[in-house]
Amino acid sequence: MKIVVGMSGGVDSSVAALLLKERGYEVIGVFMKNWEEQDESGVCTATEDYDDVRRVCDTIDIPYYTVNFAKEYYDSVFSYFLEEYKKGRTPNPDVLCNREIKFKRFLDYALKVVGGDYLATGHYSQIDFVNEQYRLKRAFDHNKDQTYFL
């Protein structure tokens, strides 16, 4: 079974990839780039994050790829955020990003282009399978729970 892991360069997704590999799954890391700009110091943090992904994937010996959704992110998420902000609202871009990018475009990429059977991330949450449907549940540790972002 092939599992694509959304790799951020952080500890959570790195550990998720390692645990899946240790359990015998074929694991492929994919880094999703959603922004093209540099920070105030002139550094592109996505480059640093990708370097972390590369090091982790090399260390645990899994293949890895990058997919660039910067245009889609700007068009579907950031432009909406700016418009809402102009109206005096403060939307959470993570919610829209998850719906439009992570669990739409990225999921399609992971399953159709990379050929994965499943997509995994390093988010803290639980899942349940009831009546032929998966349900997202809060994590055991409510202080670390990330279901709100999913």
DSSP file (Angstrom, degrees, kcal/mol; ACC not computed):
  #  RESIDUE AA STRUCTURE BP1 BP2  ACC     N-H-->O    O-->H-N    N-H-->O    O-->H-N    TCO  KAPPA ALPHA  PHI   PSI    X-CA   Y-CA   Z-CA
    1    1 A M              0   0    0      0, 0.0    25,-2.3     0, 0.0     2,-0.5   0.000 360.0 360.0 360.0 132.1    0.0    0.0    0.0
    2    2 A K  E     -a   26   0A   0     23,-0.2   115,-3.2   113,-0.2   116,-1.4  -0.841 360.0-171.6-101.4 123.9    1.4    3.4   -1.1
    3    3 A I  E     -ab  27 118A   0     23,-3.2    25,-2.1    -2,-0.5     2,-0.5  -0.965  12.0-150.8-119.2 123.8    0.9    6.3    1.3
    4    4 A V  E     -ab  28 119A   0    114,-2.7   116,-2.9    -2,-0.5     2,-0.5  -0.802  13.6-154.9 -89.7 128.1    1.8    9.9    0.3
    5    5 A V  E     -ab  29 120A   0     23,-2.9    25,-2.5    -2,-0.5     2,-0.9  -0.920  15.1-132.1-108.1 124.0    2.8   12.0    3.3
    6    6 A G  E     -a   30   0A   0    114,-2.9     2,-0.5    -2,-0.5   116,-0.3  -0.646  31.3-157.3 -70.9 108.3    2.3   15.8    3.1
    7    7 A M  E     +a   31   0A   0     23,-2.5    25,-0.6    -2,-0.9    46,-0.1  -0.792  25.9 172.8 -99.3 127.6    5.8   16.9    4.4
    8    8 A S        -     0   0    0     -2,-0.5    45,-0.1     2,-0.2    -1,-0.1   0.587  55.2-108.0-103.0 -15.2    6.2   20.3    5.9
    9    9 A G  S    S+     0   0    0      1,-0.4     2,-0.1    43,-0.2    -2,-0.1   0.319  84.6 116.1  97.7  -5.9    9.8   20.0    7.1
   10   10 A G  S  > S-     0   0    0      1,-0.1     4,-1.4    43,-0.0    -1,-0.4  -0.326  80.5-103.4 -92.1 176.2    8.6   19.9   10.7
   11   11 A V  H  > S+     0   0    0      1,-0.2     4,-2.9     2,-0.2     5,-0.3   0.903 111.6  57.8 -66.0 -44.0    8.7   17.2   13.3
   12   12 A D  H  > S+     0   0    0      1,-0.2     4,-2.2     2,-0.2    -1,-0.2   0.924 111.1  38.7 -59.9 -50.7    5.1   16.0   13.0
   13   13 A S  H  > S+     0   0    0      2,-0.2     4,-2.2     1,-0.2    -1,-0.2   0.849 115.5  54.8 -70.4 -31.6    5.0   15.1    9.3
   14   14 A S  H  X S+     0   0    0     -4,-1.4     4,-2.2     2,-0.2    -2,-0.2   0.923 110.3  45.2 -65.2 -44.2    8.6   13.7    9.5
   15   15 A V  H  X S+     0   0    0     -4,-2.9     4,-3.0     2,-0.2     5,-0.2   0.892 110.3  55.0 -66.6 -39.4    7.6   11.3   12.4
   16   16 A A  H  X S+     0   0    0     -4,-2.2     4,-2.2    -5,-0.3    -2,-0.2   0.931 109.5  47.3 -58.5 -45.2    4.4   10.4   10.5
   17   17 A A  H  X S+     0   0    0     -4,-2.2     4,-2.3     1,-0.2    -2,-0.2   0.922 113.5  47.9 -62.4 -44.5    6.5    9.4    7.5
   18   18 A L  H  X S+     0   0    0     -4,-2.2     4,-2.8     2,-0.2    -2,-0.2   0.927 111.5  49.3 -62.9 -46.1    8.9    7.4    9.6
   19   19 A L  H  X S+     0   0    0     -4,-3.0     4,-1.2     1,-0.2    -1,-0.2   0.904 111.6  49.2 -62.1 -41.4    6.2    5.6   11.6
   20   20 A L  H  <>S+     0   0    0     -4,-2.2     5,-2.0    -5,-0.2     3,-0.3   0.916 112.2  48.1 -64.5 -42.1    4.4    4.6    8.4
   21   21 A K  H ><5S+     0   0    0     -4,-2.3     3,-2.0     1,-0.2    -2,-0.2   0.924 108.5  54.0 -63.9 -43.1    7.6    3.3    6.8
   22   22 A E  H 3<5S+     0   0    0     -4,-2.8    -1,-0.2     1,-0.3    -2,-0.2   0.770 104.0  57.2 -62.1 -24.7    8.4    1.3   10.0
   23   23 A R  T 3<5S-     0   0    0     -4,-1.2    -1,-0.3    -3,-0.3    -2,-0.2   0.358 125.5-101.4 -89.1   6.0    5.0   -0.3    9.7
   24   24 A G  T < 5S+     0   0    0     -3,-2.0    -3,-0.2     1,-0.3     2,-0.1   0.504  73.7 139.5  94.7   4.6    5.8   -1.6    6.2
   25   25 A Y      < -     0   0    0     -5,-2.0     2,-0.7     1,-0.1    -1,-0.3  -0.478  60.3-113.9 -79.5 152.7    4.0    0.9    4.0
   26   26 A E  E     -a    2   0A   0    -25,-2.3   -23,-3.2    -2,-0.1     2,-0.4  -0.801  44.0-162.7 -81.4 116.0    5.5    2.3    0.8
   27   27 A V  E     -a    3   0A   0     -2,-0.7     2,-0.4   -25,-0.2   -23,-0.2  -0.869  17.3-175.5-112.8 135.0    5.9    6.0    1.8
   28   28 A I  E     -a    4   0A   0    -25,-2.1   -23,-2.9    -2,-0.4     2,-0.4  -0.997  17.0-143.4-127.5 126.6    6.4    8.9   -0.5
   29   29 A G  E     -ac   5  64A   0     34,-2.8    36,-2.0    -2,-0.4     2,-0.4  -0.720  15.3-171.9 -89.8 138.0    7.0   12.4    0.8
   30   30 A V  E     -ac   6  65A   0    -25,-2.5   -23,-2.5    -2,-0.4     2,-0.5  -0.987  10.3-154.2-132.5 125.1    5.5   15.4   -1.0
   31   31 A F  E     -ac   7  66A   0     34,-3.1    36,-2.5    -2,-0.4     2,-0.6  -0.849  11.4-150.5 -96.6 126.5    6.3   19.0   -0.1
   32   32 A M  E     - c   0  67A   0    -25,-0.6     2,-0.6    -2,-0.5    36,-0.2  -0.877   5.0-158.5-102.6 117.5    3.6   21.5   -1.0
   33   33 A K  E     + c   0  68A   0     34,-2.9    36,-3.1    -2,-0.6    37,-0.4  -0.854  20.1 165.8 -97.8 121.6    4.8   25.0   -1.9
   34   34 A N        +     0   0    0     -2,-0.6     2,-0.3    34,-0.2    -1,-0.1   0.338  58.1  50.7-116.5   4.9    2.1   27.6   -1.5
   35   35 A W        -     0   0    0      1,-0.1    -1,-0.1    38,-0.1    35,-0.1  -0.999  47.2-170.7-148.3 141.4    4.0   30.8   -1.5
   36   36 A E        +     0   0    0     -2,-0.3    -1,-0.1    34,-0.1    35,-0.0   0.622  57.6  98.7-103.5 -17.8    6.6   32.4   -3.8
   37   37 A E        -     0   0    0      1,-0.1     9,-0.3     7,-0.0     8,-0.2  -0.204  65.7-125.3 -78.0 162.3    7.7   35.4   -1.8
   38   38 A Q        -     0   0    0      6,-0.2     6,-0.3     1,-0.1    -1,-0.1  -0.660  29.0-111.6 -95.9 158.3   10.7   36.0    0.4
   39   39 A D    >   -     0   0    0      4,-3.2     3,-2.2    -2,-0.2    -1,-0.1  -0.150  46.8 -79.9 -79.4-175.4   10.4   37.1    4.0
   40   40 A E  T 3  S+     0   0    0      1,-0.3    -1,-0.1     2,-0.1    -2,-0.0   0.771 131.3  53.2 -59.3 -28.0   11.6   40.5    5.3
   41   41 A S  T 3  S-     0   0    0      2,-0.2    -1,-0.3     1,-0.0     3,-0.1   0.426 121.3-105.0 -88.6   1.4   15.2   39.4    5.4
   42   42 A G  S <  S+     0   0    0     -3,-2.2     2,-0.4     1,-0.3    -2,-0.1   0.558  78.7 132.4  88.7   8.3   15.2   38.2    1.8
   43   43 A V        -     0   0    0      4,-0.0    -4,-3.2     3,-0.0     2,-1.0  -0.787  54.7-139.2 -97.6 134.3   15.0   34.5    2.7
   44   44 A C    >>  -     0   0    0     -2,-0.4     4,-1.2    -6,-0.3     3,-1.1  -0.815  13.5-163.9 -89.2 106.1   12.5   32.2    1.1
   45   45 A T  H 3> S+     0   0    0     -2,-1.0     4,-2.6     1,-0.3     5,-0.2   0.778  85.1  65.8 -65.4 -25.5   11.3   30.1    4.0
   46   46 A A  H 3> S+     0   0    0     -9,-0.3     4,-2.7     1,-0.2    -1,-0.3   0.863  98.6  54.2 -63.1 -33.6    9.9   27.5    1.7
   47   47 A T  H <> S+     0   0    0     -3,-1.1     4,-2.3     2,-0.2    -1,-0.2   0.921 109.6  46.3 -65.1 -43.5   13.4   26.7    0.5
   48   48 A E  H  X S+     0   0    0     -4,-1.2     4,-1.8     2,-0.2    -2,-0.2   0.912 113.0  49.8 -64.4 -42.2   14.5   26.1    4.1
   49   49 A D  H  X S+     0   0    0     -4,-2.6     4,-2.3     1,-0.2    -2,-0.2   0.918 110.5  50.1 -62.0 -43.3   11.4   23.9    4.7
   50   50 A Y  H  X S+     0   0    0     -4,-2.7     4,-3.1     1,-0.2    -1,-0.2   0.900 106.4  55.2 -62.8 -40.1   12.1   21.9    1.5
   51   51 A D  H  X S+     0   0    0     -4,-2.3     4,-2.4     1,-0.2    -1,-0.2   0.897 108.4  49.3 -59.1 -39.2   15.7   21.4    2.6
   52   52 A D  H  X S+     0   0    0     -4,-1.8     4,-2.5     2,-0.2    -2,-0.2   0.915 111.0  49.3 -64.7 -42.8   14.4   19.9    5.9
   53   53 A V  H  X S+     0   0    0     -4,-2.3     4,-2.9     1,-0.2     5,-0.3   0.936 110.9  50.2 -60.4 -46.8   12.0   17.7    3.9
   54   54 A R  H  X S+     0   0    0     -4,-3.1     4,-2.6     1,-0.2     5,-0.2   0.923 111.3  48.1 -58.3 -46.6   14.9   16.5    1.7
   55   55 A R  H  X S+     0   0    0     -4,-2.4     4,-2.4     2,-0.2    -1,-0.2   0.924 113.9  46.6 -62.1 -44.7   17.1   15.7    4.6
   56   56 A V  H  X S+     0   0    0     -4,-2.5     4,-2.6     2,-0.2     5,-0.2   0.949 113.8  47.1 -63.1 -48.6   14.4   13.8    6.4
   57   57 A C  H  X>S+     0   0    0     -4,-2.9     5,-2.4     1,-0.2     4,-0.6   0.887 113.3  48.8 -63.5 -38.8   13.4   11.8    3.3
   58   58 A D  H  <5S+     0   0    0     -4,-2.6     3,-0.4    -5,-0.3    -1,-0.2   0.912 111.8  50.6 -63.8 -41.5   17.0   11.0    2.5
   59   59 A T  H  <5S+     0   0    0     -4,-2.4    -2,-0.2     1,-0.2    -1,-0.2   0.904 117.8  36.5 -64.9 -42.8   17.6    9.9    6.1
   60   60 A I  H  <5S-     0   0    0     -4,-2.6    -1,-0.2    -5,-0.2    -2,-0.2   0.412 112.7-121.4 -93.7   3.9   14.6    7.6    6.3
   61   61 A D  T  <5 +     0   0    0     -4,-0.6    -3,-0.2    -3,-0.4    -4,-0.1   0.947  61.9 135.4  60.4  58.0   15.2    6.6    2.6
   62   62 A I      < -     0   0    0     -5,-2.4    -1,-0.2    -6,-0.1   -34,-0.1  -0.971  56.1-109.0-128.2 149.6   11.9    7.5    1.0
   63   63 A P        -     0   0    0      0, 0.0   -34,-2.8     0, 0.0     2,-0.3  -0.367  37.2-166.1 -70.9 157.4   11.4    9.3   -2.3
   64   64 A Y  E     -c   29   0A   0    -36,-0.2     2,-0.3    -2,-0.1   -34,-0.2  -0.994  10.6-174.3-147.9 151.9   10.1   12.9   -2.2
   65   65 A Y  E     -c   30   0A   0    -36,-2.0   -34,-3.1    -2,-0.3     2,-0.4  -0.893  17.4-132.9-138.3 165.3    8.6   15.4   -4.6
   66   66 A T  E     -c   31   0A   0     -2,-0.3     2,-0.4   -36,-0.2   -34,-0.2  -0.973  14.1-168.8-121.9 140.3    7.6   19.0   -4.6
   67   67 A V  E     -c   32   0A   0    -36,-2.5   -34,-2.9    -2,-0.4     2,-0.7  -0.997  14.7-142.9-126.9 135.9    4.3   20.4   -6.0
   68   68 A N  E     +c   33   0A   0     -2,-0.4   -34,-0.2   -36,-0.2     3,-0.1  -0.865  30.9 159.4-105.6 112.8    3.8   24.1   -6.4
   69   69 A F     >  +     0   0    0    -36,-3.1     4,-3.0    -2,-0.7     5,-0.2  -0.015  35.4 121.7-113.9  26.5    0.3   25.5   -5.6
   70   70 A A  H  > S+     0   0    0    -37,-0.4     4,-2.5     1,-0.2     5,-0.2   0.907  77.3  45.1 -59.9 -43.9    1.4   29.1   -5.1
   71   71 A K  H  > S+     0   0    0      2,-0.2     4,-2.9     1,-0.2     5,-0.2   0.939 115.3  47.0 -66.0 -45.7   -0.9   30.4   -7.8
   72   72 A E  H  > S+     0   0    0      1,-0.2     4,-2.9     2,-0.2     5,-0.4   0.886 112.3  51.1 -63.2 -38.7   -3.8   28.4   -6.7
   73   73 A Y  H  X>S+     0   0    0     -4,-3.0     4,-2.5     2,-0.2     5,-2.1   0.936 112.6  45.5 -63.8 -46.3   -3.2   29.4   -3.1
   74   74 A Y  I  <>S+     0   0    0     -4,-2.5     5,-2.6    -5,-0.2     6,-0.3   0.947 118.3  42.6 -62.0 -47.9   -3.1   33.1   -4.0
   75   75 A D  I  <5S+     0   0    0     -4,-2.9    -2,-0.2    -5,-0.2    -1,-0.2   0.894 126.3  30.3 -67.2 -41.2   -6.2   32.8   -6.2
   76   76 A S  I  <5S+     0   0    0     -4,-2.9    -3,-0.2    -5,-0.2    -2,-0.2   0.752 135.6  13.6 -93.2 -26.3   -8.3   30.6   -3.9
   77   77 A V  I  X5S+     0   0    0     -4,-2.5     4,-2.4    -5,-0.4    -3,-0.2   0.793 122.1  44.0-117.5 -58.7   -7.2   31.5   -0.4
   78   78 A F  I  ><S+     0   0    0     -5,-2.1     4,-2.5     1,-0.2     5,-0.2   0.893 112.4  50.9 -67.7 -41.4   -5.1   34.7   -0.1
   79   79 A S  H  ><S+     0   0    0     -5,-2.6     4,-2.2    -6,-0.3    -1,-0.2   0.893 112.1  49.0 -63.4 -38.0   -7.2   36.9   -2.4
   80   80 A Y  H  > S+     0   0    0     -6,-0.3     4,-2.7     2,-0.2     5,-0.2   0.926 109.5  52.2 -63.6 -45.0  -10.3   35.9   -0.4
   81   81 A F  H  X S+     0   0    0     -4,-2.4     4,-2.4     1,-0.2    -2,-0.2   0.917 110.0  48.9 -57.0 -45.3   -8.5   36.7    2.9
   82   82 A L  H  X S+     0   0    0     -4,-2.5     4,-2.1     2,-0.2    -1,-0.2   0.912 111.3  49.3 -62.7 -43.3   -7.5   40.2    1.6
   83   83 A E  H  X S+     0   0    0     -4,-2.2     4,-1.0     1,-0.2    -2,-0.2   0.921 113.4  45.7 -63.4 -44.1  -11.1   40.9    0.4
   84   84 A E  H  <>S+     0   0    0     -4,-2.7     5,-2.5     1,-0.2     3,-0.4   0.886 110.3  54.2 -66.0 -38.3  -12.5   39.8    3.8
   85   85 A Y  H ><5S+     0   0    0     -4,-2.4     3,-1.6    -5,-0.2    -1,-0.2   0.884 104.2  55.2 -63.3 -39.3   -9.9   41.8    5.7
   86   86 A K  H 3<5S+     0   0    0     -4,-2.1    -1,-0.2     1,-0.3    -2,-0.2   0.798 104.7  55.0 -62.5 -28.4  -10.9   44.9    3.7
   87   87 A K  T 3<5S-     0   0    0     -4,-1.0    -1,-0.3    -3,-0.4    -2,-0.2   0.370 126.2-102.1 -86.6   4.6  -14.5   44.4    4.9
   88   88 A G  T < 5S+     0   0    0     -3,-1.6     2,-0.3     1,-0.3    -3,-0.2   0.571  84.1 123.0  87.7   9.0  -13.3   44.3    8.5
   89   89 A R      < -     0   0    0     -5,-2.5    -1,-0.3    -6,-0.2    -2,-0.1  -0.683  51.7-149.9-100.9 157.2  -13.5   40.6    8.9
   90   90 A T        -     0   0    0     -2,-0.3    -9,-0.1    -3,-0.1    -5,-0.0  -0.703  21.1-173.8-126.9  81.1  -10.6   38.3    9.9
   91   91 A P        -     0   0    0      0, 0.0     3,-0.1     0, 0.0    -6,-0.0  -0.300  30.2-114.3 -70.6 158.3  -11.1   34.9    8.3
   92   92 A N    >>  -     0   0    0      1,-0.1     4,-1.0     2,-0.0     3,-0.8  -0.849  21.4-160.9 -93.2 110.4   -8.9   32.0    9.1
   93   93 A P  H 3> S+     0   0    0      0, 0.0     4,-2.8     0, 0.0     5,-0.2   0.763  84.1  69.1 -65.1 -22.7   -6.9   31.2    5.9
   94   94 A D  H 3> S+     0   0    0      1,-0.2     4,-2.6     2,-0.2     5,-0.2   0.891  96.5  52.0 -62.1 -39.1   -6.1   27.7    7.2
   95   95 A V  H <> S+     0   0    0     -3,-0.8     4,-1.9     2,-0.2    -1,-0.2   0.939 114.3  41.6 -63.8 -46.9   -9.7   26.6    6.9
   96   96 A L  H  X S+     0   0    0     -4,-1.0     4,-3.1     2,-0.2     5,-0.4   0.883 113.1  54.5 -68.2 -38.6  -10.0   27.7    3.3
   97   97 A C  H  X>S+     0   0    0     -4,-2.8     4,-2.6     1,-0.2     5,-2.0   0.919 108.3  49.4 -60.9 -43.5   -6.5   26.4    2.4
   98   98 A N  I  <>S+     0   0    0     -4,-2.6     5,-2.9     3,-0.2    -1,-0.2   0.925 116.1  42.3 -61.9 -43.7   -7.5   23.0    3.7
   99   99 A R  I  <5S+     0   0    0     -4,-1.9    -2,-0.2    -5,-0.2    -1,-0.2   0.933 127.3  28.5 -69.6 -45.8  -10.7   22.9    1.7
  100  100 A E  I  <>S+     0   0    0     -4,-3.1     5,-1.0    -5,-0.1    -3,-0.2   0.818 135.9  15.8 -89.0 -32.9   -9.3   24.3   -1.5
  101  101 A I  I ><>S+     0   0    0     -4,-2.6     5,-3.6    -5,-0.4     3,-0.9   0.854 124.3  38.5-107.4 -65.9   -5.7   23.3   -1.6
  102  102 A K  I 3 XS+     0   0    0     -5,-2.0     5,-0.6     1,-0.2    -4,-0.2   0.908 127.5  29.0 -62.7 -47.4   -4.7   20.5    0.9
  103  103 A F  I 3 <S+     0   0    0     -5,-2.9    -1,-0.2    -6,-0.3    -4,-0.1   0.158 132.3  32.4-105.4  20.0   -7.8   18.3    0.6
  104  104 A K  I <>5S+     0   0    0     -3,-0.9     4,-2.3    -6,-0.1    -3,-0.2   0.401 130.0  18.8-128.4 -78.0   -8.7   19.1   -2.9
  105  105 A R  I  ><S+     0   0    0     -5,-1.0     4,-2.5     2,-0.2    -3,-0.2   0.928 130.0  45.2 -67.3 -45.4   -5.8   19.9   -5.2
  106  106 A F  I  ><S+     0   0    0     -5,-3.6     4,-2.9     2,-0.2    -1,-0.2   0.914 113.6  50.0 -66.8 -41.6   -3.1   18.3   -3.0
  107  107 A L  H  ><S+     0   0    0     -5,-0.6     4,-2.4    -6,-0.5     5,-0.3   0.930 111.3  49.3 -60.9 -45.3   -5.2   15.2   -2.4
  108  108 A D  H  X>S+     0   0    0     -4,-2.3     4,-3.1     1,-0.2     5,-0.7   0.919 112.4  48.6 -58.6 -43.8   -5.8   14.9   -6.2
  109  109 A Y  I  X>S+     0   0    0     -4,-2.5     5,-2.4     3,-0.2     4,-1.4   0.935 111.9  48.9 -61.3 -47.2   -2.1   15.3   -6.8
  110  110 A A  I  <5S+     0   0    0     -4,-2.9     6,-2.7     3,-0.2     5,-0.2   0.894 122.0  32.8 -61.6 -41.8   -1.2   12.7   -4.2
  111  111 A L  I  <5S+     0   0    0     -4,-2.4    -2,-0.2     4,-0.2    -1,-0.2   0.896 129.8  30.3 -84.6 -42.5   -3.7   10.1   -5.5
  112  112 A K  I  <5S+     0   0    0     -4,-3.1    -3,-0.2    -5,-0.3    -2,-0.2   0.867 129.7  29.2 -90.5 -38.8   -3.8   10.7   -9.2
  113  113 A V  I  <<S+     0   0    0     -4,-1.4    -3,-0.2    -5,-0.7    -4,-0.1   0.923 130.9  32.9 -88.9 -50.4   -0.3   12.0  -10.1
  114  114 A V  S   <S-     0   0    0     -5,-2.4    -3,-0.2   -86,-0.0    -4,-0.2   0.779 103.0-128.7 -77.6 -26.5    1.9   10.3   -7.5
  115  115 A G        +     0   0    0     -6,-0.4    -4,-0.2    -5,-0.2  -113,-0.2   0.746  46.1 163.8  86.6  24.9   -0.3    7.2   -7.4
  116  116 A G        -     0   0    0     -6,-2.7  -113,-0.2    -7,-0.2    -1,-0.2  -0.357  38.3-150.1 -73.6 155.3   -0.8    7.0   -3.7
  117  117 A D  S    S+     0   0    0   -115,-3.2     2,-0.3     1,-0.3  -114,-0.2   0.745  83.0  11.1 -89.2 -30.4   -3.6    5.0   -2.1
  118  118 A Y  E     -b    3   0A   0   -116,-1.4  -114,-2.7    -8,-0.1     2,-0.4  -0.949  66.5-133.6-143.4 160.5   -3.9    7.3    0.9
  119  119 A L  E     -b    4   0A   0     -2,-0.3     2,-0.3  -116,-0.2  -114,-0.2  -0.976  24.4-174.2-116.9 132.9   -2.7   10.7    2.0
  120  120 A A  E     -b    5   0A   0   -116,-2.9  -114,-2.9    -2,-0.4     2,-0.3  -0.916   4.7-176.4-123.6 152.4   -1.3   11.2    5.5
  121  121 A T        -     0   0    0     -2,-0.3  -114,-0.1  -116,-0.2  -116,-0.0  -0.780  37.2-111.9-131.8-179.8   -0.2   14.4    7.4
  122  122 A G        +     0   0    0   -116,-0.3     2,-0.1    -2,-0.3  -109,-0.1   0.153  66.0 135.6-101.2  19.2    1.3   15.0   10.8
  123  123 A H        -     0   0    0      1,-0.1     2,-0.8  -110,-0.1    -2,-0.1  -0.382  59.7-118.8 -70.6 144.6   -1.7   16.6   12.3
  124  124 A Y        +     0   0    0     20,-0.3    22,-2.9    -2,-0.1    15,-0.3  -0.756  67.8 103.4 -83.4 112.7   -2.7   15.7   15.8
  125  125 A S        -     0   0    0     -2,-0.8     2,-0.3    20,-0.2    13,-0.2  -0.938  58.4-117.7-166.9-177.7   -6.2   14.2   15.6
  126  126 A Q  E     -D  137   0B   0     11,-2.4    11,-3.3    -2,-0.3     2,-0.3  -0.940  16.5-150.9-130.8 157.3   -8.1   11.0   15.6
  127  127 A I  E     -D  136   0B   0     -2,-0.3     2,-0.3     9,-0.2     9,-0.2  -0.937   7.0-166.3-125.5 156.0  -10.3    9.3   13.1
  128  128 A D  E     -D  135   0B   0      7,-2.2     7,-3.1    -2,-0.3     2,-0.6  -0.971  13.1-144.6-136.2 148.5  -13.2    6.9   13.5
  129  129 A F  E     +D  134   0B   0     -2,-0.3     2,-0.4     5,-0.2     5,-0.2  -0.934  32.3 158.3-120.6 107.5  -14.9    4.7   11.0
  130  130 A V  E >   -D  133   0B   0      3,-2.5     3,-1.4    -2,-0.6    -2,-0.1  -0.993  63.8  -4.3-133.4 134.2  -18.7    4.4   11.6
  131  131 A N  T 3  S-     0   0    0     -2,-0.4    -1,-0.1     1,-0.3     3,-0.1   0.895 129.1 -54.3  52.1  46.5  -21.4    3.4    9.1
  132  132 A E  T 3  S+     0   0    0      1,-0.2     2,-0.4    -3,-0.1    -1,-0.3   0.696 119.3 103.0  65.5  19.9  -19.0    3.2    6.2
  133  133 A Q  E <   -D  130   0B   0     -3,-1.4    -3,-2.5     2,-0.0     2,-0.3  -0.993  67.9-128.1-135.4 142.6  -17.7    6.7    6.8
  134  134 A Y  E     -D  129   0B   0     -2,-0.4     2,-0.4    -5,-0.2    -5,-0.2  -0.670  25.4-163.1 -82.7 142.0  -14.6    8.2    8.3
  135  135 A R  E     -D  128   0B   0     -7,-3.1    -7,-2.2    -2,-0.3     2,-0.4  -0.986  15.8-130.4-127.1 139.2  -15.1   10.8   11.0
  136  136 A L  E     -D  127   0B   0     -2,-0.4     2,-0.3    -9,-0.2    -9,-0.2  -0.733  30.7-174.8 -86.6 131.9  -12.6   13.3   12.3
  137  137 A K  E     -D  126   0B   0    -11,-3.3   -11,-2.4    -2,-0.4    10,-0.0  -0.899  31.1 -91.0-127.9 156.4  -12.3   13.4   16.1
  138  138 A R        -     0   0    0     -2,-0.3   -13,-0.2   -13,-0.2     4,-0.1  -0.271  51.4-100.5 -61.3 150.9  -10.4   15.5   18.6
  139  139 A A        -     0   0    0    -15,-0.3     6,-0.1     2,-0.2   -13,-0.1  -0.264  26.1-113.4 -69.1 158.7   -7.0   14.2   19.6
  140  140 A F  S    S+     0   0    0      1,-0.2     2,-1.0   -15,-0.2    -1,-0.1   0.934 112.9  57.3 -56.4 -46.4   -6.5   12.4   22.9
  141  141 A D  S >> S-     0   0    0      1,-0.2     3,-1.4   -16,-0.1     4,-0.7  -0.770  73.3-167.3 -89.3 102.2   -4.4   15.4   24.1
  142  142 A H  T 34 S+     0   0    0     -2,-1.0    -1,-0.2     1,-0.3     3,-0.1   0.723  84.1  63.7 -65.5 -21.0   -6.7   18.3   23.8
  143  143 A N  T 34 S+     0   0    0      1,-0.2    -1,-0.3    -3,-0.1    -2,-0.0   0.762 112.2  35.0 -72.3 -24.2   -3.8   20.7   24.2
  144  144 A K  T <4 S+     0   0    0     -3,-1.4   -20,-0.3    -5,-0.0    -2,-0.2   0.419  86.8 135.1-106.5  -1.4   -2.2   19.5   21.0
  145  145 A D     <  +     0   0    0     -4,-0.7   -20,-0.2    -6,-0.1     3,-0.1  -0.204  26.1 176.8 -55.0 132.8   -5.4   18.9   19.1
  146  146 A Q    >   +     0   0    0    -22,-2.9     3,-1.0     1,-0.1     4,-0.5   0.117  44.8 112.8-123.4  19.0   -5.3   20.2   15.5
  147  147 A T  G >   +     0   0    0      1,-0.3     3,-1.2   -23,-0.2    -1,-0.1   0.813  69.3  67.9 -64.3 -27.7   -8.7   19.1   14.2
  148  148 A Y  G 3  S+     0   0    0      1,-0.3    -1,-0.3     2,-0.2    -2,-0.1   0.865 100.0  49.9 -57.6 -35.1   -9.8   22.7   13.9
  149  149 A F  G <         0   0    0     -3,-1.0    -1,-0.3     1,-0.2    -2,-0.2   0.600 360.0 360.0 -81.0 -10.6   -7.2   23.1   11.1
  150  150 A L    <         0   0    0     -3,-1.2    -1,-0.2    -4,-0.5    -2,-0.2   0.434 360.0 360.0 -98.8 360.0   -8.5   20.1    9.3
